[in-house]
Amino acid sequence: MTVYILAEHRRGELMDVTFESISAARRLNDEVVAILLGTDLADHAEKVAKYADKVLVVEDERIENNTEAYTQVIGEIIKKDKPKVFLMGNTSMGMDIAPALAIDLDSPIATDVVGISEEGGRIKVTRSVYNGKVLSDLVLREAETSVITIRSGEFSAADLEEKNGEITKMDSPLKEAIENKKFLEFVEPVAGAVDITQADVLISIGRGIKDKDNMHIAEELADAVGGVVSCSRPVVDYDWLPKDRQVGTSGKTVKPKFYLAFGISGAFQHVAGMKGATMIVAINKDIKAPIFSVAQYGIVDDLLKVMPALTEKIKELKS
Ligand SMILES: Cc1cc2nc3c(=O)[nH]c(=O)nc-3n(C[C@H](O)[C@H](O)[C@H](O)COP(=O)(O)OP(=O)(O)OC[C@H]3O[C@@H](n4cnc5c(N)ncnc54)[C@H](O)[C@@H]3O)c2cc1C
């Protein structure tokens, strides 16, 4: 069984979801072929080939930043090669491409999946439903190719085996330039915005911090450890932090090395966004708070005492 994945890149950078897609494809224990489309792809091809069995490269400026052209080209490749699965990230690109591709191929589609396996030759996926409260297992109907998008951050690429796969350049199968859809510009996030999905250390704050005036204590700890402040939803609702810092089902999924949860109870909507962190430390004055059930370490105490003490200790150790 062969799995094709899309190597997603933007503004000269390969997206992490490319390697996460390879990781998800490896769960099917099979050959992984990456499709890489656009222009100036030589460096990307080398990086992807390190972990894929094969990389198909189509250099064509008509494809760059045009999801309709992507869909057509991927469709042509899949119709010819007939992989068992085509897999990509459930990113804005994936949401554009995957459903259109499934219609074109008359394929089953499963989106935003968090688990994948093969059972008796059929593809089984896990989706998180009801805001993360329930995990639902689905077996896809028999088909030549199934289309799947994976949730970013769910399939770790940390332990990918090196393959040094073969890089094959292909002629572009795009018949004509797409005129009805045009790329205009990238809109940068507002200045100063922080990407919590990329941080190694998150100091995450919940309602337990009680007052906006206490937020500086979290910033001081984040500065001391070289981390970033994230939060639960009430902190955003109270306007203590912007929405792009919110972790959870209606916020972002994060996978830092360290996630320190201060005054966060551990509602499932929050936990769904941070349970993939390598190390979780919970600080809560309530020993029965559900957050302790997902944490490797816990401190039962007042965060307004613990946070400044930690900041002091870290500064002391650093000096
Ligand atoms: C559709 C939907 C989507 C949602 N999406 C999200 C989401 O994306 N992210 C999210 O976070 N939530 C989300 N929620 C809200 C979620 O259900 C919870 O209400 C929320 O996560 C609770 O935030 P919290 O833990 O900060 O607050 P609380 O549940 O009020 O917990 C505060 C915690 O702080 C502790 N505490 C209080 N004082 C101190 C102190 N001095 N020292 C130490 N500990 C202290 C308390 O013991 C308590 O455990 C969503 C809800 C719905 C319905």
The ligand as an SDF file (V2000), in Angstrom:
LIG
                    3D

 53 58  0  0  0  0  0  0  0  0999 V2000
  -17.6860   25.3230   22.6300 C   0  0  0  0  0  0  0  0  0  0  0  0
  -16.6580   25.5770   23.6880 C   0  0  0  0  0  0  0  0  0  0  0  0
  -15.3410   25.7480   23.3060 C   0  0  0  0  0  0  0  0  0  0  0  0
  -14.3710   26.0080   24.2750 C   0  0  0  0  0  0  0  0  0  0  0  0
  -13.0800   26.1680   23.8820 N   0  0  0  0  0  0  0  0  0  0  0  0
  -12.1220   26.3490   24.8210 C   0  0  0  0  0  0  0  0  0  0  0  0
  -10.7530   26.4740   24.4520 C   0  0  0  0  0  0  0  0  0  0  0  0
  -10.3760   26.4530   23.2720 O   0  0  0  0  0  0  0  0  0  0  0  0
   -9.8450   26.6470   25.4340 N   0  0  0  0  0  0  0  0  0  0  0  0
  -10.1940   26.6970   26.7600 C   0  0  0  0  0  0  0  0  0  0  0  0
   -9.3020   26.8540   27.5960 O   0  0  0  0  0  0  0  0  0  0  0  0
  -11.4720   26.5960   27.1240 N   0  0  0  0  0  0  0  0  0  0  0  0
  -12.4590   26.4380   26.2050 C   0  0  0  0  0  0  0  0  0  0  0  0
  -13.7370   26.3700   26.5880 N   0  0  0  0  0  0  0  0  0  0  0  0
  -14.0750   26.6530   28.0010 C   0  0  0  0  0  0  0  0  0  0  0  0
  -13.8500   25.4720   28.9190 C   0  0  0  0  0  0  0  0  0  0  0  0
  -15.0330   24.6820   28.9740 O   0  0  0  0  0  0  0  0  0  0  0  0
  -13.5410   25.9440   30.3470 C   0  0  0  0  0  0  0  0  0  0  0  0
  -14.5880   26.7630   30.7960 O   0  0  0  0  0  0  0  0  0  0  0  0
  -12.2370   26.7150   30.4560 C   0  0  0  0  0  0  0  0  0  0  0  0
  -11.1730   25.9790   29.8820 O   0  0  0  0  0  0  0  0  0  0  0  0
  -11.9100   26.9840   31.9110 C   0  0  0  0  0  0  0  0  0  0  0  0
  -10.8010   27.8180   31.9870 O   0  0  0  0  0  0  0  0  0  0  0  0
   -9.9180   27.8360   33.2990 P   0  0  0  0  0  0  0  0  0  0  0  0
   -9.4130   26.4740   33.5990 O   0  0  0  0  0  0  0  0  0  0  0  0
   -8.9300   28.9430   33.1460 O   0  0  0  0  0  0  0  0  0  0  0  0
  -10.9700   28.3360   34.4090 O   0  0  0  0  0  0  0  0  0  0  0  0
  -11.6840   27.5350   35.5640 P   0  0  0  0  0  0  0  0  0  0  0  0
  -12.3330   26.3100   35.0900 O   0  0  0  0  0  0  0  0  0  0  0  0
  -12.5300   28.5320   36.2850 O   0  0  0  0  0  0  0  0  0  0  0  0
  -10.4860   27.0670   36.5060 O   0  0  0  0  0  0  0  0  0  0  0  0
   -9.7080   27.9280   37.2480 C   0  0  0  0  0  0  0  0  0  0  0  0
   -8.7560   27.0590   38.0680 C   0  0  0  0  0  0  0  0  0  0  0  0
   -7.8710   27.8880   38.7820 O   0  0  0  0  0  0  0  0  0  0  0  0
   -7.6580   27.3240   40.0680 C   0  0  0  0  0  0  0  0  0  0  0  0
   -7.2480   28.4440   40.9290 N   0  0  0  0  0  0  0  0  0  0  0  0
   -7.9900   29.4890   41.3800 C   0  0  0  0  0  0  0  0  0  0  0  0
   -7.2330   30.3210   42.0920 N   0  0  0  0  0  0  0  0  0  0  0  0
   -5.9800   29.7910   42.1090 C   0  0  0  0  0  0  0  0  0  0  0  0
   -4.7560   30.2040   42.6960 C   0  0  0  0  0  0  0  0  0  0  0  0
   -4.6480   31.3510   43.3970 N   0  0  0  0  0  0  0  0  0  0  0  0
   -3.6710   29.4160   42.5420 N   0  0  0  0  0  0  0  0  0  0  0  0
   -3.7510   28.2430   41.8400 C   0  0  0  0  0  0  0  0  0  0  0  0
   -4.8920   27.8210   41.2530 N   0  0  0  0  0  0  0  0  0  0  0  0
   -5.9870   28.5830   41.3730 C   0  0  0  0  0  0  0  0  0  0  0  0
   -8.9850   26.7170   40.4440 C   0  0  0  0  0  0  0  0  0  0  0  0
   -8.8020   25.7010   41.4280 O   0  0  0  0  0  0  0  0  0  0  0  0
   -9.4550   26.1780   39.1030 C   0  0  0  0  0  0  0  0  0  0  0  0
   -9.0620   24.8420   38.9430 O   0  0  0  0  0  0  0  0  0  0  0  0
  -14.7320   26.1060   25.6420 C   0  0  0  0  0  0  0  0  0  0  0  0
  -16.0670   25.9110   26.0210 C   0  0  0  0  0  0  0  0  0  0  0  0
  -17.0230   25.6510   25.0580 C   0  0  0  0  0  0  0  0  0  0  0  0
  -18.4390   25.4470   25.4820 C   0  0  0  0  0  0  0  0  0  0  0  0
  1  2  1  0
  2  3  1  0
  2 52  2  0
  3  4  2  0
  4  5  1  0
  4 50  1  0
  5  6  2  0
  6  7  1  0
  6 13  1  0
  7  8  2  0
  7  9  1  0
  9 10  1  0
 10 11  2  0
 10 12  1  0
 12 13  2  0
 13 14  1  0
 14 15  1  0
 14 50  1  0
 15 16  1  0
 16 17  1  0
 16 18  1  0
 18 19  1  0
 18 20  1  0
 20 21  1  0
 20 22  1  0
 22 23  1  0
 23 24  1  0
 24 25  2  0
 24 26  1  0
 24 27  1  0
 27 28  1  0
 28 29  2  0
 28 30  1  0
 28 31  1  0
 31 32  1  0
 32 33  1  0
 33 34  1  0
 33 48  1  0
 34 35  1  0
 35 36  1  0
 35 46  1  0
 36 37  1  0
 36 45  1  0
 37 38  2  0
 38 39  1  0
 39 40  1  0
 39 45  2  0
 40 41  1  0
 40 42  2  0
 42 43  1  0
 43 44  2  0
 44 45  1  0
 46 47  1  0
 46 48  1  0
 48 49  1  0
 50 51  2  0
 51 52  1  0
 52 53  1  0
M  END
$$$$
